[in-house]
Amino acid sequence: MDVSFIAALVFTFLVTVVLARVFIPVLKSIKMGQKILDIGPRWHKGKEGTPTMGGLFFIAASIIPVIAGAIWRRDFILVIHYLFVLFNGMIGFVDDYVKFFKKQNAGLTASQKLVLQFAVTAAYLAALYFSGSLSTTIALPFTDATLDLGVFYYIIVLVGIVFTVNSANLTDGIDGLCSSVTAVSMVFLSVLAIKSGNIEAGILSGTMLGGALGFLVYNFHPAKVFMGDTGSLYMGAVVCAVAMMLDIPIILFFVGIIYYIESVSVMTQVISYKLTKKRVFKMTPIHHHFEMCSWNEVKIVFVFSVVTAVFAAIGCFGFIGIM
């Protein structure tokens, strides 16, 4: 097992736990609590006031391992990937900041968020292109075949990354869900990073796995803190960045399957209601549908994590032979 991966994982886990332990009371004291939307499940009202923006804990904990890894490896490419991740976290932070000071569960508008996300992602892809570390040829799982998408690669990846990051944001709706699903995803991405000998990807995946597990200590049901958009956008961006570092963006379909199911459930609901005035689900994103079907939060997190593990394992198997 790669020493740098283990070091990043352990360091980030421990620092995340310590930061959460110290600063959750601080967030409570300044009344930085979550405002619960009236359109959500009525029993979620009991969570109102739970400290939010906890994503700052694992973001802060990841900085030292990544900087140390970049210096040790003398690798500017790791910095490019990490800046992309940090900027997504910053977009989430601004969103959370606006929510907090407006005292309502509405931060940046959807269009403002999308403009910022597309700008950051376009800059990220441009930086990778000019650094010579971006190829328009993608590997296909379960085969030795490749496909050169040419200019369409940039469009597909640009839209795909933004969609994935926002889908991760939608997954953050019940205690421990986004943290758990992302942790499972990072386990399999870490396996691919180690198997391929990609130390930089191993370092970044190690920080996210350690951060997600450390955050779960306080975020698992009943949650003592929420990650906010700060954390969920950061998590989604890390998953995308590691996939890009491994040069297998298609792996996102497998490790991010729950993210996408959450997004598709929302889109399906909206389209169905606009066309037929009927709802397909009792409530969306889909984790709320299962809540309305009397599933408790722990069961939903467990089942969604298992689904992630199954699909991620399939994806890992499809690519590990060509790493």
SERO-4910 file (N, C-alpha, C, O; in steps of 0.05 Angstrom, whole numbers):
BEGIN
 pado doro    nc1    nc2    nc3   cac1   cac2   cac3    cc1    cc2    cc3    oc1    oc2    oc3
  Met    A     17    -24      0      0      0      0     18     25      0     38     26     14
  Asp    A     10     45    -16     27     68    -19     28     85      7      7     91     19
  Val    A     52     91     16     56    105     41     44    133     40     32    142     60
  Ser    A     47    147     18     36    174     15      6    174     18     -6    193     29
  Phe    A     -7    154      7    -37    151      9    -45    148     38    -63    161     48
  Ile    A    -31    129     52    -38    124     80    -33    149     97    -49    156    114
  Ala    A    -11    163     92     -4    187    107    -26    208    103    -35    221    122
  Ala    A    -34    212     78    -54    232     72    -81    225     85    -94    242     96
  Leu    A    -88    200     84   -113    190     95   -114    194    126   -132    206    137
  Val    A    -93    184    139    -92    186    169    -91    215    178   -105    222    197
  Phe    A    -74    231    166    -71    259    174    -97    274    171   -106    287    189
  Thr    A   -110    271    148   -135    285    142   -157    276    161   -173    292    170
  Phe    A   -158    250    166   -179    239    184   -175    251    212   -195    261    224
  Leu    A   -151    251    223   -147    260    250   -151    290    252   -164    299    272
  Val    A   -142    305    233   -145    334    235   -174    342    231   -184    361    244
  Thr    A   -189    328    214   -217    334    210   -232    329    236   -249    345    244
  Val    A   -227    306    249   -240    300    275   -234    321    296   -252    330    310
  Val    A   -209    330    297   -201    350    317   -214    377    311   -225    390    329
  Leu    A   -213    385    286   -225    411    279   -255    411    284   -266    431    295
  Ala    A   -268    389    278   -297    388    283   -303    389    313   -321    403    322
  Arg    A   -287    375    328   -290    374    357   -287    402    369   -302    410    387
  Val    A   -268    417    359   -263    444    369   -283    465    359   -292    482    375
  Phe    A   -290    463    334   -305    486    322   -335    482    320   -350    501    314
  Ile    A   -346    457    324   -375    454    324   -387    471    346   -407    485    340
  Pro    A   -377    472    370   -388    490    390   -386    519    382   -403    535    390
  Val    A   -365    527    367   -362    554    358   -384    561    338   -396    583    340
  Leu    A   -389    543    320   -411    547    300   -438    550    314   -455    566    306
  Lys    A   -441    534    336   -466    536    351   -468    563    365   -489    575    366
  Ser    A   -446    572    376   -446    597    392   -452    622    374   -464    641    384
  Ile    A   -444    620    349   -450    643    331   -476    638    315   -482    653    297
  Lys    A   -490    617    323   -516    611    312   -515    607    281   -533    616    267
  Met    A   -493    594    272   -491    588    244   -505    561    238   -492    541    232
  Gly    A   -531    561    241   -547    537    238   -562    535    212   -567    555    199
  Gln    A   -568    511    204   -582    505    179   -611    514    181   -624    508    201
  Lys    A   -621    527    160   -649    534    158   -662    512    141   -653    507    119
  Ile    A   -683    500    151   -696    477    136   -719    488    120   -736    502    130
  Leu    A   -719    481     94   -740    489     76   -767    477     84   -769    454     93
  Asp    A   -788    492     81   -815    483     87   -824    461     68   -842    445     75
  Ile    A   -812    460     44   -820    440     25   -807    413     30   -814    393     17
  Gly    A   -789    411     49   -776    386     55   -793    369     74   -815    378     82
  Pro    A   -784    344     80   -799    328     99   -804    343    126   -785    355    136
  Arg    A   -828    341    136   -835    357    160   -818    350    184   -812    367    201
  Trp    A   -809    324    185   -793    316    209   -765    327    208   -750    325    228
  His    A   -756    338    185   -730    351    184   -729    377    199   -707    388    204
  Lys    A   -752    388    205   -753    413    220   -738    411    247   -728    431    257
  Gly    A   -737    386    258   -723    382    283   -693    386    280   -678    388    300
  Lys    A   -683    386    255   -654    390    250   -647    420    247   -623    426    246
  Glu    A   -667    437    247   -661    465    243   -644    475    265   -648    469    289
  Gly    A   -623    490    258   -605    501    277   -579    484    280   -560    493    293
  Thr    A   -579    460    267   -554    444    268   -532    460    253   -537    469    231
  Pro    A   -509    462    265   -487    478    252   -481    468    223   -482    444    218
  Thr    A   -476    486    205   -470    479    178   -442    490    170   -428    501    187
  Met    A   -435    488    145   -409    495    134   -387    478    146   -364    486    147
  Gly    A   -394    454    156   -374    436    167   -354    426    146   -333    414    154
  Gly    A   -360    429    121   -342    421    100   -315    435    103   -294    425     93
  Leu    A   -315    458    116   -289    472    120   -270    455    136   -245    459    134
  Phe    A   -280    437    153   -262    420    169   -244    402    152   -220    402    155
  Phe    A   -257    387    134   -241    369    118   -226    383     96   -206    373     86
  Ile    A   -236    406     87   -221    422     68   -195    432     80   -174    429     68
  Ala    A   -197    444    104   -173    454    117   -154    431    123   -129    435    121
  Ala    A   -164    408    131   -147    385    138   -132    374    114   -111    362    117
  Ser    A   -143    379     90   -130    368     66   -108    385     54    -91    375     39
  Ile    A   -107    410     62    -88    429     50    -59    420     54    -43    420     35
  Ile    A    -52    414     79    -24    407     85    -14    382     70      7    383     58
  Pro    A    -30    360     70    -21    336     55    -17    342     25      2    332     13
  Val    A    -35    357     13    -33    363    -15     -9    380    -21      6    375    -40
  Ile    A     -5    401     -5     18    419    -10     44    403     -6     63    405    -21
  Ala    A     45    387     16     68    371     21     74    351     -2     96    347    -10
  Gly    A     52    339    -12     55    321    -34     65    334    -60     81    323    -74
  Ala    A     55    358    -65     63    373    -89     92    381    -87    107    379   -107
  Ile    A    101    389    -63    129    397    -59    147    372    -61    168    373    -74
  Trp    A    139    350    -48    154    326    -49    157    315    -77    179    306    -85
  Arg    A    135    315    -91    135    304   -119    145    325   -139    150    318   -162
  Arg    A    146    351   -130    152    372   -149    133    372   -173    141    373   -196
  Asp    A    108    369   -166     87    365   -186     68    388   -187     51    390   -170
  Phe    A     70    404   -208     51    427   -211     23    418   -219      4    431   -214
  Ile    A     22    394   -232     -4    384   -241    -23    379   -218    -47    384   -219
  Leu    A    -12    368   -196    -28    363   -172    -40    390   -162    -63    390   -153
  Val    A    -25    411   -164    -34    438   -156    -58    446   -173    -78    457   -163
  Ile    A    -56    441   -199    -78    449   -217   -104    434   -209   -125    447   -207
  His    A   -102    408   -205   -125    393   -197   -136    403   -170   -161    405   -167
  Tyr    A   -119    409   -151   -128    417   -125   -140    445   -125   -159    450   -110
  Leu    A   -130    462   -142   -141    489   -144   -170    487   -155   -188    502   -146
  Phe    A   -174    469   -174   -201    465   -184   -220    456   -162   -242    466   -160
  Val    A   -210    438   -145   -226    428   -123   -232    450   -103   -255    454    -94
  Leu    A   -211    466    -96   -215    487    -77   -234    509    -87   -250    519    -72
  Phe    A   -232    515   -113   -250    536   -123   -279    527   -122   -297    543   -118
  Asn    A   -284    501   -127   -311    491   -124   -320    493    -94   -343    501    -89
  Gly    A   -302    487    -76   -309    491    -48   -314    520    -41   -332    526    -25
  Met    A   -300    538    -54   -304    567    -50   -331    576    -60   -344    593    -48
  Ile    A   -340    565    -83   -367    571    -93   -388    562    -73   -407    577    -67
  Gly    A   -384    539    -61   -402    529    -41   -401    546    -16   -421    551     -3
  Phe    A   -377    556     -9   -374    573     15   -389    599     11   -403    608     29
  Val    A   -386    611    -13   -401    636    -18   -431    631    -16   -445    648     -5
  Asp    A   -440    609    -27   -468    602    -26   -478    599      4   -498    610     11
  Asp    A   -462    585     19   -469    581     48   -468    608     63   -485    613     80
  Tyr    A   -448    624     56   -445    650     69   -469    668     64   -479    681     83
  Val    A   -479    668     39   -502    684     33   -527    674     48   -543    689     58
  Lys    A   -529    647     49   -552    635     64   -551    643     93   -572    651    104
  Phe    A   -528    642    105   -525    648    133   -533    677    140   -549    682    158
  Phe    A   -523    696    124   -528    724    131   -556    733    122   -566    753    132
  Lys    A   -568    718    103   -596    724     96   -616    710    114   -640    715    113
  Lys    A   -605    691    130   -622    676    148   -644    660    134   -666    658    143
  Gln    A   -637    650    110   -657    634     95   -642    613     79   -618    616     74
  Asn    A   -657    593     70   -644    571     56   -643    576     26   -651    560     10
  Ala    A   -632    599     19   -629    606     -9   -604    624    -12   -604    647     -3
  Gly    A   -584    614    -25   -559    629    -28   -557    640    -56   -574    656    -64
  Leu    A   -536    633    -70   -532    641    -97   -555    630   -114   -566    608   -109
  Thr    A   -563    644   -135   -583    634   -153   -571    611   -170   -546    609   -171
  Ala    A   -588    595   -182   -578    572   -197   -561    582   -220   -540    569   -226
  Ser    A   -569    604   -233   -553    614   -256   -526    625   -247   -506    621   -261
  Gln    A   -525    638   -224   -500    648   -213   -480    625   -207   -457    626   -214
  Lys    A   -491    604   -195   -475    580   -189   -464    568   -214   -440    561   -216
  Leu    A   -482    564   -234   -473    550   -258   -452    566   -274   -433    555   -284
  Val    A   -455    592   -275   -436    609   -288   -408    606   -275   -388    603   -289
  Leu    A   -408    607   -249   -383    604   -234   -371    576   -238   -347    573   -242
  Gln    A   -388    556   -237   -378    528   -240   -368    523   -268   -347    510   -271
  Phe    A   -382    532   -288   -372    528   -316   -346    544   -320   -328    534   -334
  Ala    A   -344    568   -309   -319    583   -312   -296    569   -299   -274    567   -310
  Val    A   -300    559   -274   -278    545   -260   -270    520   -275   -247    514   -277
  Thr    A   -290    504   -284   -284    479   -298   -271    484   -324   -253    469   -332
  Ala    A   -279    505   -339   -267    511   -364   -237    520   -360   -220    512   -375
  Ala    A   -233    535   -339   -205    543   -333   -188    519   -325   -165    518   -332
  Tyr    A   -201    501   -311   -187    476   -303   -179    460   -327   -156    451   -329
  Leu    A   -197    456   -345   -191    440   -369   -170    454   -386   -153    442   -399
  Ala    A   -172    481   -388   -152    496   -403   -124    494   -391   -105    490   -405
  Ala    A   -123    495   -364    -97    492   -351    -85    464   -356    -61    462   -361
  Leu    A   -102    444   -355    -92    417   -361    -83    414   -390    -63    401   -396
  Tyr    A    -98    427   -408    -91    426   -436    -64    439   -441    -46    427   -455
  Phe    A    -60    463   -431    -35    478   -436    -11    466   -421     12    471   -428
  Ser    A    -17    450   -400      5    437   -386     12    410   -400     32    397   -392
  Gly    A     -3    403   -420      3    379   -436     -6    353   -422      3    331   -429
  Ser    A    -24    355   -402    -33    332   -387    -61    324   -393    -74    310   -377
  Leu    A    -72    333   -416   -100    326   -422   -101    313   -450    -90    324   -469
  Ser    A   -114    290   -451   -116    276   -477   -146    273   -483   -162    269   -466
  Thr    A   -152    276   -509   -180    273   -517   -188    244   -523   -210    238   -530
  Thr    A   -168    226   -519   -173    198   -522   -181    185   -496   -166    188   -476
  Ile    A   -203    171   -495   -213    159   -470   -211    128   -472   -215    117   -493
  Ala    A   -204    116   -449   -204     87   -447   -232     77   -442   -247     89   -427
  Leu    A   -239     55   -455   -265     43   -452   -263     19   -433   -245      3   -435
  Pro    A   -281     18   -413   -279     -4   -393   -284    -31   -405   -298    -35   -425
  Phe    A   -271    -51   -392   -274    -80   -400   -262    -87   -426   -265   -110   -436
  Thr    A   -248    -68   -439   -234    -73   -464   -207    -59   -464   -201    -43   -446
  Asp    A   -192    -65   -485   -167    -50   -489   -171    -27   -509   -152    -14   -517
  Ala    A   -196    -23   -517   -202     -3   -537   -202     25   -526   -206     30   -502
  Thr    A   -196     44   -543   -197     72   -536   -214     87   -557   -218     77   -579
  Leu    A   -223    111   -550   -239    127   -568   -230    155   -567   -230    168   -546
  Asp    A   -223    166   -590   -214    194   -591   -238    212   -598   -250    210   -620
  Leu    A   -246    228   -579   -270    245   -582   -264    272   -595   -282    287   -602
  Gly    A   -238    278   -598   -231    303   -610   -241    327   -594   -240    327   -569
  Val    A   -251    347   -607   -261    371   -594   -285    366   -576   -290    381   -557
  Phe    A   -300    345   -583   -324    339   -567   -317    330   -539   -334    332   -520
  Tyr    A   -292    321   -535   -283    313   -508   -286    336   -489   -297    332   -467
  Tyr    A   -278    360   -497   -278    382   -479   -307    390   -471   -313    397   -448
  Ile    A   -325    389   -490   -353    395   -485   -365    375   -466   -378    382   -446
  Ile    A   -361    349   -472   -373    328   -456   -362    328   -427   -377    326   -408
  Val    A   -336    331   -425   -323    331   -398   -331    357   -383   -336    355   -358
  Leu    A   -333    379   -396   -341    404   -383   -368    401   -371   -372    407   -347
  Val    A   -387    393   -387   -415    389   -377   -416    367   -357   -430    369   -336
  Gly    A   -402    345   -362   -402    322   -343   -392    329   -316   -403    320   -296
  Ile    A   -370    344   -314   -359    352   -288   -379    370   -273   -384    365   -249
  Val    A   -389    390   -286   -408    408   -272   -433    393   -263   -443    397   -241
  Phe    A   -442    375   -280   -466    358   -273   -459    341   -249   -476    338   -230
  Thr    A   -436    329   -248   -428    311   -226   -426    326   -200   -435    317   -179
  Val    A   -413    349   -201   -409    365   -177   -436    374   -165   -440    372   -141
  Asn    A   -454    382   -183   -481    391   -173   -497    367   -163   -514    370   -146
  Ser    A   -493    344   -175   -507    320   -167   -498    311   -139   -514    302   -123
  Ala    A   -472    315   -133   -462    310   -106   -475    328    -86   -481    320    -64
  Asn    A   -480    353    -94   -493    372    -77   -522    363    -71   -531    366    -48
  Leu    A   -536    352    -90   -563    342    -86   -563    318    -67   -583    313    -53
  Thr    A   -542    303    -67   -540    279    -50   -538    286    -21   -543    270     -3
  Asp    A   -529    310    -15   -526    319     13   -553    328     24   -558    352     27
  Gly    A   -570    309     30   -597    316     40   -606    303     65   -625    312     78
  Ile    A   -592    282     74   -597    269     99   -571    263    113   -550    263    101
  Asp    A   -572    257    139   -549    254    155   -530    232    144   -538    209    141
  Gly    A   -506    240    138   -485    221    130   -486    210    102   -469    194     95
  Leu    A   -506    219     86   -509    206     59   -486    213     40   -472    196     30
  Cys    A   -482    239     36   -461    247     17   -433    239     27   -417    230     11
  Ser    A   -428    241     53   -403    232     64   -398    203     60   -376    195     52
  Ser    A   -418    186     65   -415    157     62   -412    149     33   -394    133     27
  Val    A   -429    159     16   -427    152    -13   -400    160    -24   -387    145    -39
  Thr    A   -391    184    -17   -365    194    -27   -342    177    -16   -323    172    -30
  Ala    A   -344    170      9   -323    154     22   -320    127      7   -298    118      2
  Val    A   -343    115      0   -343     89    -14   -330     93    -42   -314     77    -51
  Ser    A   -338    115    -55   -327    120    -81   -297    123    -80   -282    114    -97
  Met    A   -287    137    -59   -259    143    -57   -243    117    -51   -220    116    -58
  Val    A   -255     98    -38   -241     73    -33   -233     60    -59   -211     51    -63
  Phe    A   -252     59    -78   -247     46   -104   -229     63   -122   -212     52   -136
  Leu    A   -232     90   -121   -214    107   -136   -186    105   -125   -166    106   -140
  Ser    A   -184    101    -99   -157     98    -86   -144     72    -96   -120     72   -101
  Val    A   -160     51    -98   -149     26   -108   -137     29   -136   -116     19   -142
  Leu    A   -152     43   -153   -142     48   -181   -117     66   -181    -99     61   -196
  Ala    A   -117     86   -163    -94    103   -161    -69     88   -153    -47     91   -164
  Ile    A    -72     71   -133    -49     55   -123    -40     35   -144    -17     31   -148
  Lys    A    -60     21   -156    -54      1   -176    -39     13   -200    -21      0   -211
  Ser    A    -46     37   -207    -34     50   -230     -7     64   -223      7     73   -241
  Gly    A     -1     66   -197     23     79   -189     21    109   -190     42    123   -190
  Asn    A     -3    120   -192     -7    149   -193     -8    160   -165    -28    161   -152
  Ile    A     16    168   -156     19    177   -128      3    202   -122     -9    205   -101
  Glu    A      2    220   -142    -13    245   -138    -43    240   -134    -55    252   -117
  Ala    A    -54    223   -151    -82    215   -148    -87    201   -121   -107    205   -109
  Gly    A    -67    185   -113    -69    172    -87    -70    191    -64    -85    188    -45
  Ile    A    -53    212    -66    -53    232    -44    -80    247    -43    -91    250    -21
  Leu    A    -90    256    -66   -116    270    -66   -139    252    -57   -156    261    -41
  Ser    A   -139    227    -66   -161    209    -58   -158    202    -28   -178    199    -14
  Gly    A   -133    200    -19   -129    195     10   -139    217     28   -151    212     49
  Thr    A   -135    242     19   -145    265     35   -176    265     36   -188    271     57
  Met    A   -188    257     13   -218    258     13   -229    235     29   -250    238     42
  Leu    A   -217    211     26   -227    188     42   -223    194     72   -242    189     87
  Gly    A   -200    204     79   -196    210    108   -214    232    117   -225    230    140
  Gly    A   -219    253    101   -236    274    108   -265    266    111   -279    274    129
  Ala    A   -274    249     92   -302    240     93   -307    222    117   -327    224    131
  Leu    A   -288    204    123   -291    187    147   -289    203    173   -305    198    192
  Gly    A   -271    223    174   -269    240    197   -295    256    202   -304    260    224
  Phe    A   -306    266    179   -330    282    181   -354    265    190   -372    274    204
  Leu    A   -354    240    181   -376    221    189   -378    217    219   -399    210    229
  Val    A   -356    220    233   -356    218    262   -377    236    274   -390    230    294
  Tyr    A   -381    259    261   -400    279    271   -425    283    253   -444    296    261
  Asn    A   -423    272    229   -444    276    209   -463    253    207   -485    255    196
  Phe    A   -455    229    218   -473    206    217   -497    211    235   -495    225    255
  His    A   -519    198    228   -544    203    242   -543    196    272   -533    174    279
  Pro    A   -552    213    290   -562    241    285   -539    260    282   -521    262    299
  Ala    A   -539    275    260   -516    293    253   -513    315    273   -533    328    282
  Lys    A   -489    320    281   -482    343    298   -473    367    282   -471    389    292
  Val    A   -468    362    256   -459    383    238   -465    375    209   -465    352    203
  Phe    A   -471    395    193   -476    390    164   -452    402    149   -439    421    158
  Met    A   -446    391    125   -424    401    110   -430    426     94   -412    441     87
  Gly    A   -455    430     88   -463    453     72   -454    449     43   -442    429     36
  Asp    A   -461    469     26   -452    468     -2   -421    470     -3   -409    460    -22
  Thr    A   -409    482     17   -380    484     19   -368    456     16   -349    451      1
  Gly    A   -379    437     31   -369    410     31   -378    393      8   -361    378     -3
  Ser    A   -403    395      1   -414    377    -20   -402    384    -48   -396    365    -63
  Leu    A   -399    409    -54   -387    417    -80   -358    409    -80   -347    401   -101
  Tyr    A   -345    412    -58   -316    403    -55   -314    373    -60   -297    364    -75
  Met    A   -331    358    -47   -331    328    -50   -335    320    -79   -320    303    -89
  Gly    A   -355    331    -91   -361    324   -119   -337    331   -137   -331    316   -156
  Ala    A   -324    354   -131   -301    362   -147   -277    344   -143   -262    338   -162
  Val    A   -273    334   -119   -251    315   -114   -255    289   -130   -236    279   -143
  Val    A   -279    279   -130   -285    254   -145   -279    258   -174   -267    241   -187
  Cys    A   -287    281   -185   -281    288   -213   -251    291   -218   -241    281   -238
  Ala    A   -238    305   -200   -209    310   -204   -193    284   -204   -175    281   -220
  Val    A   -200    266   -186   -185    240   -185   -190    224   -210   -171    212   -221
  Ala    A   -214    224   -220   -220    210   -245   -204    222   -268   -195    208   -285
  Met    A   -202    249   -268   -186    262   -289   -156    256   -286   -142    252   -306
  Met    A   -147    255   -261   -118    249   -256   -112    221   -266    -89    215   -275
  Leu    A   -131    203   -263   -127    175   -272   -132    172   -302   -127    151   -313
  Asp    A   -141    193   -314   -147    194   -343   -168    174   -351   -167    162   -372
  Ile    A   -188    170   -333   -210    152   -339   -237    166   -330   -250    156   -312
  Pro    A   -244    188   -343   -268    202   -335   -294    185   -335   -313    191   -321
  Ile    A   -294    163   -352   -318    146   -353   -323    133   -326   -345    125   -320
  Ile    A   -302    130   -309   -305    117   -283   -326    132   -266   -337    121   -247
  Leu    A   -330    158   -272   -349    174   -257   -377    162   -258   -392    164   -238
  Phe    A   -384    150   -281   -411    137   -282   -414    116   -261   -436    112   -250
  Phe    A   -393    101   -255   -394     79   -236   -392     89   -207   -409     81   -191
  Val    A   -372    105   -201   -368    114   -173   -389    135   -165   -394    139   -142
  Gly    A   -400    149   -185   -419    170   -179   -448    163   -185   -465    180   -188
  Ile    A   -453    137   -186   -480    127   -194   -502    139   -176   -523    146   -187
  Ile    A   -498    141   -150   -518    152   -132   -522    182   -138   -544    192   -137
  Tyr    A   -500    196   -142   -502    225   -149   -521    228   -173   -539    245   -172
  Tyr    A   -517    211   -193   -533    214   -218   -562    206   -214   -580    218   -225
  Ile    A   -566    185   -198   -594    177   -192   -608    199   -178   -632    204   -184
  Glu    A   -595    213   -160   -607    235   -145   -615    257   -165   -638    268   -164
  Ser    A   -597    264   -183   -603    285   -203   -625    277   -222   -643    293   -228
  Val    A   -623    253   -232   -643    244   -251   -671    243   -239   -691    248   -252
  Ser    A   -672    236   -213   -698    235   -199   -711    263   -198   -735    266   -202
  Val    A   -694    283   -194   -704    311   -193   -714    319   -221   -736    330   -224
  Met    A   -698    314   -241   -705    321   -269   -731    307   -278   -748    318   -291
  Thr    A   -732    281   -271   -756    265   -278   -781    277   -265   -802    279   -278
  Gln    A   -778    284   -240   -801    295   -225   -811    321   -237   -835    326   -241
  Val    A   -792    339   -244   -799    365   -255   -812    362   -283   -832    374   -288
  Ile    A   -800    345   -300   -811    341   -327   -838    329   -325   -857    337   -340
  Ser    A   -841    308   -308   -867    295   -306   -889    314   -297   -911    313   -307
  Tyr    A   -882    330   -277   -903    348   -266   -910    370   -286   -934    378   -288
  Lys    A   -890    380   -301   -896    401   -321   -913    390   -344   -930    404   -354
  Leu    A   -908    365   -351   -923    353   -374   -950    341   -367   -969    343   -382
  Thr    A   -951    329   -343   -976    314   -336   -989    323   -310  -1010    314   -302
  Lys    A   -975    341   -295   -984    350   -269   -985    327   -249   -999    328   -228
  Lys    A   -969    306   -255   -967    283   -237   -938    279   -228   -920    285   -244
  Arg    A   -935    270   -204   -908    265   -194   -901    235   -195   -917    218   -189
  Val    A   -877    230   -203   -867    202   -205   -859    192   -177   -864    169   -169
  Phe    A   -847    210   -161   -837    204   -134   -853    220   -114   -864    240   -120
  Lys    A   -853    209    -89   -867    224    -68   -853    250    -61   -866    270    -54
  Met    A   -827    250    -65   -811    274    -60   -783    270    -72   -773    247    -72
  Thr    A   -771    290    -82   -744    288    -92   -726    309    -79   -735    329    -68
  Pro    A   -699    304    -79   -685    281    -91   -694    255    -79   -708    254    -59
  Ile    A   -686    233    -92   -699    207    -87   -695    197    -58   -711    181    -49
  His    A   -674    207    -44   -672    197    -16   -696    206      0   -703    193     19
  His    A   -708    229     -7   -732    238      7   -756    220      0   -774    216     17
  His    A   -756    209    -24   -778    191    -31   -777    166    -13   -798    157     -3
  Phe    A   -753    156     -8   -751    133      9   -758    140     38   -768    123     53
  Glu    A   -752    164     46   -760    173     73   -791    173     75   -802    164     95
  Met    A   -803    183     54   -833    183     53   -844    155     52   -868    151     59
  Cys    A   -828    136     44   -836    107     44   -829     94     71   -830     69     73
  Ser    A   -823    110     90   -817    101    118   -790     88    122   -786     74    142
  Trp    A   -771     92    103   -744     83    108   -731    104    127   -734    128    124
  Asn    A   -716     94    147   -702    113    164   -676    121    150   -667    109    131
  Glu    A   -663    142    161   -640    153    148   -616    134    147   -602    133    127
  Val    A   -613    119    168   -591    100    169   -594     78    147   -574     71    134
  Lys    A   -619     69    143   -624     49    123   -618     60     95   -606     46     78
  Ile    A   -626     84     90   -622     97     64   -592    100     59   -583     93     37
  Val    A   -577    109     78   -548    113     75   -535     86     70   -517     84     53
  Phe    A   -544     65     84   -532     38     81   -537     28     53   -519     19     39
  Val    A   -562     29     44   -570     18     18   -556     34     -5   -546     22    -24
  Phe    A   -556     60     -3   -543     77    -23   -513     72    -24   -501     73    -46
  Ser    A   -501     67     -1   -472     61      0   -466     34    -13   -446     31    -27
  Val    A   -484     15     -8   -480    -12    -20   -483    -10    -50   -467    -22    -65
  Val    A   -502      5    -60   -506      9    -89   -481     22   -101   -471     14   -122
  Thr    A   -470     42    -87   -445     55    -96   -423     35    -97   -407     34   -116
  Ala    A   -420     18    -76   -398     -2    -75   -400    -22    -98   -380    -29   -110
  Val    A   -425    -31   -104   -429    -50   -125   -421    -39   -152   -405    -51   -167
  Phe    A   -431    -15   -158   -425     -2   -184   -395      6   -186   -383      3   -207
  Ala    A   -384     16   -164   -356     24   -164   -338     -1   -168   -318      1   -181
  Ala    A   -346    -23   -156   -330    -48   -159   -331    -57   -188   -310    -66   -199
  Ile    A   -354    -55   -201   -356    -62   -229   -338    -44   -246   -324    -53   -263
  Gly    A   -339    -18   -240   -323      1   -255   -293     -4   -250   -277     -3   -269
  Cys    A   -286    -10   -225   -259    -15   -218   -249    -40   -233   -226    -40   -244
  Phe    A   -265    -60   -234   -258    -85   -249   -255    -79   -279   -238    -91   -292
  Gly    A   -271    -61   -289   -270    -55   -318   -245    -40   -326   -236    -41   -349
  Phe    A   -233    -25   -307   -210     -9   -314   -184    -19   -302   -162    -13   -313
  Ile    A   -185    -35   -281   -160    -43   -267   -141    -59   -285   -117    -59   -281
  Gly    A   -152    -73   -304   -136    -89   -322   -119    -72   -341    -99    -82   -352
  Ile    A   -127    -47   -345   -112    -30   -365    -97     -8   -351    -85      9   -364
  Met    A    -96     -9   -324    -82     12   -309    -52      7   -310    -36     23   -299
***
